[in-house]
Amino acid sequence: MRSLLTLFPVLAIAASLAACDRGQEQSGPSGATPAPSQTSSAASDVKPAAAKKAFIDPEELKKLKVLPARMDSDTNPISDAKIKLGRMLYYETRLSKNHDVSCNSCHDLAAYGVDGKAFSPGHKGQLGGRSSPTSYNAGNHVAQFWDGRANTLEDQAKGPILNPVEMAMPDEKSVLAVVTSIKEYVDLFKEAFPDDKEPVSYDNLAKAIGAFERGLVTPSRFDKFLAGDEKALTDEEREGLAKYLSVGCQSCHDGEALGGTTYQKLGKMNAYADLKDFGRFDHTKKDGDKFFFRVPSLRNIAKTGPYYHDGSIATLDEAVNTMAWHQLGVKLKADEVKSIVTFLNALTGDLPTDYIKQPELPKSGPKTPKADPT
């Protein structure tokens, strides 16, 4: 469940035009000779002209949005009580069969919401089939998981707990047996869901985790730039942004998260070799969904490698270069890759250290089920 596919699809004609443009070199008239050096004091006093700033297409820039302070939900109103409970449940290993795996195990909030592995280890060290995506800035994605099988963060929170490879709890009843055996949790559920006749439920557990995750937002200097602060990005970062837009990365990596808004086929322009993962097809069983994946966010992308659904790409430079070829049909030059990566580094935001601080969890009660390593 992790890492980034970094898709850069764009229309084929746009890609070919861009390629042509890159192939043309600026040169002077044939046979022209350099002008003689100026030796007069007047000429020596002339200051060189300031370097021209990269042109950033304002219409294309509009496709990128400022992060909200929080990603609210109409179906799960957020309250302080829900956030407090959700934060505790996010770190709670007793929601796993052997009491050794939590949400934070694979989505480490101190490490930008990832664990740095191609595949995350779960119950008995089993490895999942896909890389774990970051849990930051995910609240407004079109769907959750690489194949989009969960519509919301709340839906997603239910999956790993019952997945036999991940947290491996046998059923919802077993999860609730843990929660109801700990009086402090029962009280916290009542505070978080005061209008519910049965506040302790699996749905409410997921709602609490979702409420907490909707506050996992990492604004960066790029948000200040989008808000009008021209000095928020360096000249090199602006050049990288201009290249990002001219190549067409925003065709898929758009919106507030620079991704997460659409599904795209891996290998759209040039086939991706040895692709065994059918992507969204595994969920929908529709032939047209084969090799389609939800586009990941580029927020904090410099911190969330290895990349793609299978964690097969180690560096961001390689990820950009590979995606340009498979999704755009474009061979980027080394300096173009470097420029785009320079901009992508500017998307690294500030971790909300106070918000994500691990709380003290309540002690088990006399009836709390024991860890089960089987």
C-alpha positions as CSV (number, residue, x, y, z in Angstrom):
1,M,0.0,0.0,0.0
2,R,2.7,2.6,-0.5
3,S,4.9,4.9,-2.6
4,L,4.4,6.7,-5.8
5,L,3.7,5.8,-9.4
6,T,4.3,9.4,-10.5
7,L,2.4,9.4,-13.7
8,F,3.0,12.1,-16.3
9,P,0.4,11.5,-19.1
10,V,-0.2,14.1,-21.8
11,L,-1.6,14.1,-25.4
12,A,0.8,12.4,-27.8
13,I,0.9,15.4,-30.1
14,A,1.9,17.6,-27.2
15,A,4.7,15.2,-26.4
16,S,6.0,15.2,-29.9
17,L,5.9,19.0,-30.1
18,A,7.8,19.2,-26.9
19,A,10.4,16.7,-28.2
20,C,10.8,18.8,-31.4
21,D,11.3,21.9,-29.3
22,R,14.0,20.3,-27.2
23,G,15.8,19.1,-30.3
24,Q,16.3,22.7,-31.7
25,E,19.4,24.5,-30.6
26,Q,19.8,28.2,-30.6
27,S,22.6,29.5,-32.9
28,G,23.7,32.7,-34.5
29,P,23.9,33.4,-38.2
30,S,26.2,31.2,-40.3
31,G,29.7,32.6,-40.5
32,A,29.1,35.3,-37.9
33,T,32.1,36.4,-35.9
34,P,32.2,37.4,-32.3
35,A,32.1,41.1,-31.6
36,P,35.4,42.6,-30.4
37,S,35.7,43.1,-26.6
38,Q,34.9,46.6,-25.4
39,T,37.7,48.3,-23.6
40,S,36.3,51.7,-23.0
41,S,35.5,52.7,-19.4
42,A,31.9,53.4,-20.4
43,A,31.4,49.9,-21.6
44,S,33.1,48.4,-18.5
45,D,30.6,50.3,-16.3
46,V,27.6,48.6,-18.0
47,K,26.1,46.0,-15.7
48,P,25.0,42.7,-17.2
49,A,21.3,42.3,-17.8
50,A,19.4,40.3,-15.1
51,A,18.7,36.7,-16.1
52,K,15.2,36.3,-17.5
53,K,12.9,34.3,-15.3
54,A,11.3,31.2,-16.6
55,F,7.9,31.6,-18.2
56,I,5.2,29.9,-16.1
57,D,2.0,29.5,-18.1
58,P,-0.7,31.0,-15.8
59,E,-3.5,28.9,-17.3
60,E,-1.6,25.7,-16.6
61,L,-0.6,26.9,-13.2
62,K,-4.3,27.2,-12.3
63,K,-4.5,23.4,-12.4
64,L,-2.4,23.3,-9.2
65,K,-4.2,24.3,-6.0
66,V,-3.3,25.4,-2.5
67,L,-3.6,22.8,0.2
68,P,-6.5,23.3,2.6
69,A,-5.8,23.5,6.3
70,R,-7.9,20.3,6.7
71,M,-9.7,18.0,4.3
72,D,-13.2,18.0,5.7
73,S,-15.9,15.4,4.9
74,D,-19.6,15.9,4.6
75,T,-20.3,12.4,5.8
76,N,-17.9,12.5,8.7
77,P,-18.0,15.8,10.5
78,I,-14.8,16.4,12.4
79,S,-14.6,17.1,16.1
80,D,-11.8,17.4,18.6
81,A,-13.1,14.2,20.3
82,K,-13.0,12.3,17.1
83,I,-9.5,13.5,16.3
84,K,-8.2,12.5,19.8
85,L,-9.7,9.0,19.5
86,G,-8.5,8.6,15.9
87,R,-5.0,9.6,16.8
88,M,-4.9,6.9,19.5
89,L,-6.3,4.3,17.2
90,Y,-3.8,5.2,14.5
91,Y,-1.0,4.2,16.8
92,E,-2.8,1.2,18.4
93,T,-1.1,-2.1,17.8
94,R,-3.8,-4.0,19.7
95,L,-6.0,-3.6,16.6
96,S,-3.7,-6.3,15.1
97,K,-3.9,-10.0,15.8
98,N,-0.4,-10.2,17.3
99,H,-0.5,-6.7,18.9
100,D,2.6,-5.7,16.8
101,V,1.2,-3.7,13.8
102,S,-0.6,-0.4,13.7
103,C,-1.5,2.1,10.9
104,N,1.7,3.9,11.8
105,S,3.8,0.8,11.2
106,C,3.4,1.1,7.4
107,H,2.5,4.8,7.3
108,D,5.0,6.3,9.7
109,L,3.9,9.9,10.4
110,A,7.4,10.9,11.4
111,A,8.7,9.7,8.0
112,Y,6.2,11.5,5.8
113,G,3.6,8.7,6.1
114,V,5.7,5.9,4.6
115,D,8.1,3.2,5.8
116,G,10.7,3.4,3.1
117,K,10.1,-0.1,1.9
118,A,9.0,-1.4,-1.5
119,F,6.5,-3.7,0.3
120,S,5.4,-3.3,4.0
121,P,5.7,-6.2,6.4
122,G,2.5,-7.2,8.2
123,H,1.4,-10.1,10.3
124,K,4.1,-12.7,10.7
125,G,6.3,-10.6,8.5
126,Q,4.2,-11.2,5.4
127,L,4.7,-8.7,2.6
128,G,1.8,-6.9,0.8
129,G,1.6,-7.0,-3.0
130,R,1.8,-3.2,-3.5
131,S,3.8,-0.4,-2.0
132,S,2.2,1.6,0.9
133,P,1.1,5.1,-0.2
134,T,1.7,8.0,2.1
135,S,-1.2,8.9,4.5
136,Y,-0.5,12.6,4.2
137,N,-2.6,14.9,2.0
138,A,-4.9,12.0,1.0
139,G,-8.3,13.2,2.3
140,N,-9.6,14.5,-1.0
141,H,-8.3,11.8,-3.3
142,V,-10.8,10.4,-5.8
143,A,-10.4,7.1,-4.0
144,Q,-8.0,5.3,-1.7
145,F,-5.5,2.4,-2.4
146,W,-3.7,2.1,-5.7
147,D,-6.7,0.4,-7.3
148,G,-9.3,2.8,-5.8
149,R,-11.2,0.0,-4.0
150,A,-12.0,2.3,-1.1
151,N,-13.9,5.5,-1.8
152,T,-12.9,7.5,1.3
153,L,-10.3,7.5,4.1
154,E,-12.9,6.1,6.4
155,D,-13.5,3.2,4.0
156,Q,-9.8,2.6,3.7
157,A,-9.3,2.5,7.5
158,K,-11.4,-0.7,7.7
159,G,-9.4,-2.7,5.2
160,P,-5.9,-3.3,6.7
161,I,-7.2,-4.3,10.1
162,L,-9.0,-7.3,8.6
163,N,-6.5,-8.1,5.9
164,P,-4.8,-11.4,6.8
165,V,-1.4,-10.2,5.4
166,E,-1.5,-6.9,7.3
167,M,-3.1,-6.6,10.7
168,A,-4.9,-9.9,10.4
169,M,-7.8,-9.5,12.8
170,P,-10.3,-12.3,12.0
171,D,-13.4,-10.1,11.9
172,E,-15.0,-6.9,13.2
173,K,-16.3,-8.7,16.3
174,S,-12.7,-9.4,17.3
175,V,-11.7,-5.8,16.8
176,L,-14.6,-4.6,19.0
177,A,-13.7,-7.1,21.6
178,V,-10.4,-5.4,22.1
179,V,-11.9,-1.9,22.2
180,T,-14.8,-2.7,24.6
181,S,-12.3,-4.4,27.0
182,I,-10.6,-1.1,27.6
183,K,-12.7,1.3,29.6
184,E,-10.9,4.4,28.5
185,Y,-11.6,3.6,24.8
186,V,-15.3,3.0,25.6
187,D,-15.5,6.4,27.2
188,L,-13.7,8.1,24.3
189,F,-16.1,6.5,21.8
190,K,-19.0,7.9,23.8
191,E,-17.4,11.4,23.7
192,A,-16.7,11.2,20.0
193,F,-20.1,9.9,19.0
194,P,-22.5,11.2,21.7
195,D,-25.7,10.9,19.6
196,D,-25.1,7.2,18.7
197,K,-27.1,4.5,20.6
198,E,-24.1,2.2,20.2
199,P,-21.0,4.5,19.9
200,V,-18.5,1.6,19.9
201,S,-18.8,0.2,16.4
202,Y,-16.5,-0.7,13.6
203,D,-17.9,2.1,11.4
204,N,-17.2,4.6,14.2
205,L,-13.7,3.3,14.7
206,A,-13.0,4.0,11.0
207,K,-14.6,7.4,11.2
208,A,-12.4,8.3,14.1
209,I,-9.2,7.3,12.3
210,G,-10.5,9.1,9.1
211,A,-11.2,12.3,11.1
212,F,-7.6,12.2,12.4
213,E,-6.1,11.5,9.0
214,R,-8.0,14.4,7.4
215,G,-5.8,16.7,9.4
216,L,-2.6,15.2,8.0
217,V,-1.8,18.1,5.8
218,T,1.7,19.4,4.9
219,P,1.8,22.8,3.3
220,S,5.1,23.9,1.7
221,R,6.7,26.9,0.2
222,F,4.9,26.0,-3.0
223,D,1.5,26.9,-1.4
224,K,2.9,30.3,-0.6
225,F,3.9,30.7,-4.2
226,L,0.4,29.7,-5.4
227,A,-1.0,32.2,-3.0
228,G,0.9,35.0,-4.6
229,D,4.4,35.1,-2.9
230,E,6.7,35.3,-6.0
231,K,9.8,34.9,-3.7
232,A,8.6,31.7,-2.1
233,L,10.4,29.6,-4.8
234,T,14.0,30.1,-6.0
235,D,14.7,30.8,-9.6
236,E,15.8,27.2,-10.1
237,E,12.6,25.9,-8.6
238,R,10.6,28.3,-10.8
239,E,12.4,26.9,-13.8
240,G,11.6,23.4,-12.7
241,L,7.9,24.3,-12.3
242,A,7.9,25.9,-15.8
243,K,9.4,22.6,-17.2
244,Y,6.9,20.5,-15.2
245,L,4.0,22.5,-16.8
246,S,5.5,22.6,-20.3
247,V,6.1,18.9,-20.4
248,G,2.5,18.3,-19.2
249,C,2.9,16.7,-15.8
250,Q,-0.1,18.6,-14.5
251,S,-2.3,16.7,-16.9
252,C,-2.5,14.0,-14.2
253,H,-0.6,15.5,-11.2
254,D,-3.0,18.3,-10.6
255,G,-5.1,19.8,-7.8
256,E,-4.1,20.5,-4.3
257,A,-2.2,17.2,-3.8
258,L,-0.7,17.3,-7.3
259,G,-2.2,13.9,-8.0
260,G,-4.9,11.7,-6.6
261,T,-7.7,13.1,-8.8
262,T,-7.8,10.4,-11.6
263,Y,-6.9,6.9,-12.7
264,Q,-4.3,6.5,-15.5
265,K,-2.9,3.6,-17.4
266,L,0.7,2.7,-16.7
267,G,2.5,2.6,-20.0
268,K,0.0,4.9,-21.8
269,M,2.5,6.0,-24.5
270,N,5.2,3.3,-24.3
271,A,4.5,-0.1,-22.7
272,Y,5.8,-0.8,-19.2
273,A,7.9,-3.9,-19.4
274,D,7.0,-7.0,-17.4
275,L,3.9,-5.4,-15.8
276,K,2.2,-8.1,-13.9
277,D,-0.1,-6.1,-11.6
278,F,-3.4,-5.5,-13.3
279,G,-4.1,-2.5,-11.1
280,R,-7.7,-1.3,-10.9
281,F,-8.9,-4.4,-12.8
282,D,-8.4,-6.4,-9.6
283,H,-11.2,-4.4,-8.0
284,T,-13.6,-3.8,-10.9
285,K,-12.9,-6.9,-13.1
286,K,-13.4,-4.7,-16.1
287,D,-11.0,-5.3,-19.0
288,G,-10.8,-1.6,-19.7
289,D,-9.3,-1.1,-16.2
290,K,-6.3,-3.3,-16.7
291,F,-3.0,-1.6,-15.8
292,F,-4.9,1.5,-14.5
293,F,-3.8,3.0,-11.2
294,R,-4.9,5.9,-9.1
295,V,-2.4,8.7,-9.7
296,P,-0.5,9.4,-6.5
297,S,0.2,12.7,-4.9
298,L,3.5,14.5,-5.5
299,R,3.4,16.2,-2.2
300,N,6.5,15.3,-0.2
301,I,7.6,13.1,-3.1
302,A,11.3,13.6,-2.4
303,K,10.7,11.9,1.0
304,T,8.4,9.0,0.0
305,G,10.5,6.6,-2.1
306,P,11.0,4.0,-3.4
307,Y,8.5,4.8,-6.1
308,Y,5.6,3.3,-8.1
309,H,3.1,0.8,-7.1
310,D,5.7,-1.9,-6.7
311,G,8.5,0.2,-5.2
312,S,10.7,-0.7,-8.1
313,I,12.3,2.7,-8.6
314,A,14.8,3.9,-6.1
315,T,15.4,7.5,-7.0
316,L,13.2,10.4,-7.9
317,D,15.4,11.3,-10.9
318,E,14.8,7.8,-12.3
319,A,11.1,8.0,-11.5
320,V,10.7,11.3,-13.5
321,N,12.8,10.0,-16.4
322,T,10.9,6.7,-16.6
323,M,7.4,8.2,-16.3
324,A,8.2,10.8,-19.0
325,W,9.0,8.0,-21.4
326,H,6.1,5.6,-20.5
327,Q,3.4,8.3,-20.0
328,L,4.5,11.1,-22.3
329,G,6.5,9.2,-24.9
330,V,9.3,11.7,-24.3
331,K,13.0,11.2,-23.7
332,L,13.9,13.9,-21.2
333,K,17.4,15.3,-21.2
334,A,19.4,15.0,-18.0
335,D,19.2,18.7,-17.3
336,E,15.4,18.6,-17.8
337,V,15.1,15.8,-15.3
338,K,17.2,17.7,-12.8
339,S,15.1,20.8,-13.2
340,I,11.8,19.0,-12.6
341,V,13.3,17.2,-9.6
342,T,14.4,20.6,-8.2
343,F,10.8,21.8,-8.3
344,L,9.5,18.5,-6.8
345,N,11.8,19.0,-3.9
346,A,10.0,22.3,-3.2
347,L,6.8,20.2,-2.5
348,T,8.3,18.9,0.7
349,G,6.1,20.4,3.4
350,D,6.3,20.8,7.2
351,L,5.3,17.9,9.3
352,P,2.6,18.8,11.9
353,T,4.7,17.6,14.8
354,D,2.3,18.5,17.6
355,Y,-0.7,17.0,15.7
356,I,1.0,13.7,15.0
357,K,2.7,13.3,18.4
358,Q,2.1,9.7,19.6
359,P,-0.3,9.8,22.6
360,E,-0.1,7.6,25.7
361,L,-2.4,4.7,25.0
362,P,-4.6,3.1,27.7
363,K,-3.6,-0.1,29.5
364,S,-5.3,-3.4,28.6
365,G,-8.1,-4.5,30.8
366,P,-8.5,-8.0,32.4
367,K,-10.6,-9.1,29.4
368,T,-8.5,-7.7,26.6
369,P,-7.6,-10.5,24.2
370,K,-4.0,-11.6,24.2
371,A,-1.6,-11.3,21.3
372,D,-1.9,-14.2,18.9
373,P,1.2,-14.9,16.7
374,T,-0.5,-17.7,14.7
